Amino acid sequence: MTDQTIDNSTNTPGWKSYYELCKPKVVMLIVFTAVVGMFLAVPGMVPWQPLIFGTIGIGLAASSAAAINHFLDQKYDAKMARTKGRPLPHGDLNGTQVLGFAFTIGAIAMLMLTFLVNELTAFLTFLSLIGYAVVYTVYLKHATPQNIVIGGAAGAAPPVLGWTAVTGTIDPHSLLLFLIIFIWTPPHFWALAVARREEYAKADIPMLPVTHGAEFTRLQIVLYTVLLIVVSLLPFLTGMSGYLYLAFAIGLGFWFLYYAVLLKKTADDVIAMKAFRVSIYYLMIIFAVLLIDHYI
C-alpha cells in the first residue's frame, strides 16, 4: 500500500486506516458544533467535566457511527471514485476489524456519557448514532431521494447534545441550533450530489439529482438556502444572540445564496463543488460567531 496504512512487517492495519474510518473532518465539525452548544448553554465558563468528557464522548460516538457507515456502505463505496479509496474497499481493513473498532469506541462513548456526563445526553447521543449509522445508511439512503432531508436530523443533533451535556435538559434555544443545521444539510449535501450524480447513479443510490435531475436539485438548493437565511435569523429574533451575530448571519447567508444561484444559472459542476465547500465554511463561521457573540 503506497499510503503505508498497512504495516508490512506485522501484516496488521496501521493507525491511519482506523483514523480514516472516523471521517475526521466530519467528526471535527460535529464536535465543534457540540462544543458551541455547551458554551451557549451557560453565561460563563462550562464546567470542566461535561466539557471534557462530553466532548470526548460525543466525538467517539460520531466516530463509531462513521465506522459503521463505512462497513454498511462498503459495496457502494467500491463503485464510486470519491470513496473507493476508503479502508474497506481499498482492502486496508476487513469487516471484523471495522465493526470491532466501531463497537469498542461506541461502548466507551456511551459509558463515558452515562456515568461522567448525564444519562439524557447518553440517550440522545445513542439515538443520533443509530439514526445515522442504521436508519439513514441502511434504509433512508437507498429508499428515497429525500434521504438527506429526513436523515439530516441525526447530523443536526450535536449542539443539542452539547447543551444537554451541560444542563441535563433540552432547551428551546438548543433546538434553534438544531434547526439551522437541519435546514443547512440538504443544500450542503445536494451540491456535492449534483457534482457526483453520475457516481451515485452508478452505485444505484437514489440521490435527488439521480431521481429528479440536476436542474430540479439546483432549484431546491436555492430554495433551501433562502429558507436557511430565514431560519438563521431566529437566534437574534428570540434574543439568544445580538447584532454581531445578525450581521454575520445575513452576510454569510447571502454568500451561500450567491453560489446557490450561480450554480442554478451556470449548471457547472465546478461551481457545485465550490458551493459545497462554501457551505462548510458557512456552518463553521456562523457557529463561531454565535460563540463570540455570546461572550461580548
Secondary structure per residue as TSV (DSSP state, phi and psi in degrees):
chain	resnum	aa	ss	phi	psi
A	1	M	-	360.0	127.6
A	2	T	T	-70.2	-27.0
A	3	D	T	-86.4	2.3
A	4	Q	-	58.7	34.0
A	5	T	-	-78.9	-10.0
A	6	I	E	-111.5	129.9
A	7	D	E	-82.6	104.0
A	8	N	T	-64.2	-23.3
A	9	S	T	-75.3	-26.7
A	10	T	T	-118.1	-8.5
A	11	N	T	59.0	33.0
A	12	T	E	-117.5	151.3
A	13	P	E	-67.1	142.6
A	14	G	-	-82.5	170.1
A	15	W	H	-63.7	-27.3
A	16	K	H	-62.7	-34.8
A	17	S	H	-63.7	-44.1
A	18	Y	H	-69.1	-35.8
A	19	Y	H	-61.0	-42.5
A	20	E	H	-66.6	-30.5
A	21	L	H	-59.2	-30.6
A	22	C	T	-78.0	-5.8
A	23	K	-	48.3	64.8
A	24	P	H	-56.8	-37.1
A	25	K	H	-65.9	-40.6
A	26	V	H	-66.3	-45.5
A	27	V	H	-64.2	-37.7
A	28	M	H	-62.2	-39.1
A	29	L	H	-68.6	-39.2
A	30	I	H	-60.9	-49.0
A	31	V	H	-64.2	-40.1
A	32	F	H	-60.0	-47.4
A	33	T	H	-67.6	-31.8
A	34	A	H	-66.3	-43.4
A	35	V	H	-65.2	-39.7
A	36	V	H	-60.0	-41.8
A	37	G	H	-57.9	-38.6
A	38	M	H	-61.6	-47.8
A	39	F	H	-71.0	-32.4
A	40	L	H	-72.0	-17.1
A	41	A	T	-76.3	-17.3
A	42	V	S	-131.8	152.6
A	43	P	S	-74.6	-26.0
A	44	G	S	-116.0	-136.1
A	45	M	-	-82.1	142.1
A	46	V	-	-71.0	134.4
A	47	P	-	-55.0	143.7
A	48	W	H	-64.4	-34.2
A	49	Q	H	-67.8	-51.2
A	50	P	H	-66.7	-30.3
A	51	L	H	-64.2	-48.9
A	52	I	H	-76.0	-56.2
A	53	F	H	-74.6	-30.9
A	54	G	H	-66.4	-43.5
A	55	T	H	-63.5	-47.3
A	56	I	H	-64.2	-44.5
A	57	G	H	-63.4	-45.1
A	58	I	H	-65.1	-40.0
A	59	G	H	-63.7	-42.7
A	60	L	H	-66.9	-38.8
A	61	A	H	-64.6	-41.8
A	62	A	H	-64.1	-38.6
A	63	S	H	-66.7	-38.3
A	64	S	H	-63.1	-44.2
A	65	A	H	-62.1	-39.6
A	66	A	H	-64.2	-41.7
A	67	A	H	-65.6	-40.8
A	68	I	H	-63.7	-39.0
A	69	N	H	-59.9	-41.1
A	70	H	H	-58.5	-45.2
A	71	F	H	-64.4	-47.6
A	72	L	H	-71.4	-27.6
A	73	D	T	-100.2	9.9
A	74	Q	H	-59.4	-38.9
A	75	K	H	-71.9	-29.0
A	76	Y	H	-77.2	-39.3
A	77	D	H	-59.5	-35.5
A	78	A	T	-65.4	-20.2
A	79	K	T	-92.3	-9.8
A	80	M	-	-112.7	133.9
A	81	A	T	-60.5	-35.6
A	82	R	T	-67.1	-26.8
A	83	T	T	-121.6	-4.8
A	84	K	T	-67.9	-15.1
A	85	G	T	-88.7	3.7
A	86	R	S	-66.3	159.7
A	87	P	H	-54.0	-39.6
A	88	L	H	-74.0	-55.1
A	89	P	H	-65.2	-25.0
A	90	H	H	-81.0	-13.2
A	91	G	T	87.5	11.3
A	92	D	S	-75.5	-28.8
A	93	L	S	-135.4	159.5
A	94	N	-	-109.9	172.1
A	95	G	H	-60.8	-38.8
A	96	T	H	-62.7	-42.7
A	97	Q	H	-63.8	-41.8
A	98	V	H	-66.3	-47.6
A	99	L	H	-66.1	-39.1
A	100	G	H	-59.6	-44.3
A	101	F	H	-63.6	-46.8
A	102	A	H	-62.1	-46.5
A	103	F	H	-70.9	-31.8
A	104	T	H	-66.5	-52.2
A	105	I	H	-71.1	-29.3
A	106	G	H	-66.4	-41.7
A	107	A	H	-65.1	-41.5
A	108	I	H	-60.6	-43.1
A	109	A	H	-60.4	-46.7
A	110	M	H	-65.5	-41.3
A	111	L	H	-65.0	-43.2
A	112	M	H	-63.2	-47.1
A	113	L	H	-68.0	-37.6
A	114	T	H	-67.8	-46.7
A	115	F	H	-97.6	-20.2
A	116	L	H	-113.8	-8.0
A	117	V	T	-122.0	-93.2
A	118	N	-	-164.2	159.9
A	119	E	H	-68.0	-34.3
A	120	L	H	-63.6	-43.1
A	121	T	H	-63.0	-41.7
A	122	A	H	-61.5	-43.8
A	123	F	H	-64.4	-46.9
A	124	L	H	-66.4	-37.2
A	125	T	H	-65.4	-41.0
A	126	F	H	-62.4	-42.1
A	127	L	H	-61.3	-40.8
A	128	S	H	-65.2	-41.2
A	129	L	H	-60.8	-48.5
A	130	I	H	-66.2	-38.4
A	131	G	I	-59.7	-42.7
A	132	Y	I	-82.2	-51.2
A	133	A	I	-72.0	-28.0
A	134	V	I	-115.0	-61.3
A	135	V	I	-61.4	-49.1
A	136	Y	I	-71.5	-53.2
A	137	T	I	-65.9	-44.4
A	138	V	I	-79.8	-42.5
A	139	Y	I	-107.5	-65.0
A	140	L	I	-59.0	-43.0
A	141	K	H	-57.8	-30.5
A	142	H	H	-109.1	0.7
A	143	A	H	-107.3	-27.7
A	144	T	-	-151.7	145.0
A	145	P	T	-69.8	-9.8
A	146	Q	T	-89.6	17.0
A	147	N	H	-53.2	-47.4
A	148	I	H	-74.3	-24.6
A	149	V	H	-70.9	-51.2
A	150	I	H	-70.3	-46.3
A	151	G	H	-68.9	-14.8
A	152	G	H	-64.1	-16.4
A	153	A	H	-61.3	-37.0
A	154	A	H	-66.6	-41.7
A	155	G	H	-72.4	-18.4
A	156	A	T	-88.8	-4.8
A	157	A	-	-73.6	-27.7
A	158	P	H	-49.5	-45.2
A	159	P	H	-64.4	-30.3
A	160	V	H	-67.4	-41.3
A	161	L	H	-62.7	-43.0
A	162	G	H	-63.5	-44.4
A	163	W	H	-61.6	-45.4
A	164	T	H	-66.6	-32.5
A	165	A	H	-60.8	-31.1
A	166	V	H	-88.8	-41.2
A	167	T	H	-101.6	-21.5
A	168	G	S	76.3	9.2
A	169	T	S	-135.8	161.7
A	170	I	-	-96.9	109.7
A	171	D	-	-93.1	143.3
A	172	P	H	-56.2	-34.1
A	173	H	H	-65.0	-34.9
A	174	S	H	-66.3	-29.0
A	175	L	H	-71.5	-26.1
A	176	L	H	-65.2	-39.6
A	177	L	H	-65.4	-41.3
A	178	F	H	-56.3	-45.8
A	179	L	H	-64.8	-38.3
A	180	I	H	-59.9	-48.4
A	181	I	H	-68.6	-36.7
A	182	F	H	-61.2	-43.7
A	183	I	H	-76.2	-29.7
A	184	W	H	-69.0	-32.6
A	185	T	H	-59.5	-47.8
A	186	P	H	-60.2	-51.7
A	187	P	H	-64.9	-30.9
A	188	H	H	-62.3	-53.3
A	189	F	H	-78.0	-34.0
A	190	W	H	-65.5	-30.4
A	191	A	H	-61.0	-42.7
A	192	L	H	-66.4	-42.4
A	193	A	H	-63.6	-35.2
A	194	V	H	-62.4	-45.7
A	195	A	H	-68.2	-30.1
A	196	R	T	-110.2	23.2
A	197	R	H	-60.9	-34.0
A	198	E	H	-67.2	-36.1
A	199	E	H	-67.3	-42.6
A	200	Y	H	-64.2	-37.9
A	201	A	H	-64.5	-41.3
A	202	K	H	-63.0	-36.4
A	203	A	T	-84.2	-0.2
A	204	D	T	59.7	43.3
A	205	I	-	-106.4	120.7
A	206	P	-	-78.2	60.0
A	207	M	-	-68.4	156.2
A	208	L	H	-53.9	-44.7
A	209	P	H	-67.3	-18.7
A	210	V	H	-79.6	-41.9
A	211	T	H	-87.0	-33.1
A	212	H	T	-118.2	-2.0
A	213	G	-	93.8	154.2
A	214	A	H	-68.4	-36.1
A	215	E	H	-63.5	-45.0
A	216	F	H	-62.3	-41.4
A	217	T	H	-65.1	-40.9
A	218	R	H	-61.6	-37.2
A	219	L	H	-64.2	-42.8
A	220	Q	H	-62.9	-36.0
A	221	I	H	-61.1	-43.3
A	222	V	H	-63.4	-47.6
A	223	L	H	-63.9	-42.4
A	224	Y	H	-68.1	-33.4
A	225	T	H	-68.5	-37.9
A	226	V	H	-62.0	-44.4
A	227	L	H	-62.1	-37.4
A	228	L	H	-62.4	-40.8
A	229	I	H	-59.9	-44.0
A	230	V	H	-63.6	-48.5
A	231	V	H	-63.0	-36.0
A	232	S	H	-66.8	-14.7
A	233	L	T	-81.4	-14.5
A	234	L	H	-60.8	-39.9
A	235	P	H	-57.8	-35.9
A	236	F	H	-72.6	-45.1
A	237	L	H	-66.2	-25.9
A	238	T	T	-93.5	1.7
A	239	G	T	82.4	8.0
A	240	M	S	-73.7	-33.9
A	241	S	S	-132.7	167.2
A	242	G	-	-107.3	-158.9
A	243	Y	H	-71.1	-28.9
A	244	L	H	-61.2	-47.6
A	245	Y	H	-62.6	-42.3
A	246	L	H	-57.3	-46.2
A	247	A	H	-61.7	-44.9
A	248	F	H	-69.9	-38.2
A	249	A	H	-60.1	-43.0
A	250	I	H	-68.7	-46.6
A	251	G	H	-62.9	-46.8
A	252	L	H	-65.1	-38.7
A	253	G	H	-61.9	-44.2
A	254	F	H	-73.2	-26.6
A	255	W	H	-63.8	-47.7
A	256	F	H	-62.8	-43.0
A	257	L	H	-63.8	-35.7
A	258	Y	H	-56.2	-46.6
A	259	Y	H	-71.9	-31.7
A	260	A	H	-65.3	-44.4
A	261	V	H	-68.2	-40.7
A	262	L	H	-60.7	-40.7
A	263	L	H	-63.0	-40.6
A	264	K	H	-63.5	-38.8
A	265	K	H	-76.2	-39.6
A	266	T	H	-94.2	-24.3
A	267	A	-	53.5	39.4
A	268	D	-	-103.1	124.2
A	269	D	H	-67.3	-26.5
A	270	V	H	-64.7	-40.9
A	271	I	H	-66.2	-35.5
A	272	A	H	-59.1	-43.4
A	273	M	H	-68.9	-33.8
A	274	K	H	-65.3	-41.9
A	275	A	H	-63.1	-38.5
A	276	F	H	-61.3	-46.0
A	277	R	H	-68.2	-40.1
A	278	V	H	-60.4	-37.7
A	279	S	H	-62.3	-36.3
A	280	I	H	-66.7	-46.5
A	281	Y	H	-61.3	-38.8
A	282	Y	H	-55.1	-51.3
A	283	L	H	-66.5	-41.5
A	284	M	H	-61.1	-46.2
A	285	I	H	-70.5	-42.6
A	286	I	H	-66.1	-33.9
A	287	F	H	-74.5	-34.5
A	288	A	H	-64.2	-40.5
A	289	V	H	-68.6	-37.1
A	290	L	H	-54.6	-43.9
A	291	L	H	-67.2	-46.7
A	292	I	H	-62.5	-46.4
A	293	D	H	-60.0	-33.0
A	294	H	H	-63.3	-29.1
A	295	Y	T	-108.3	6.2
A	296	I	-	-117.5	360.0
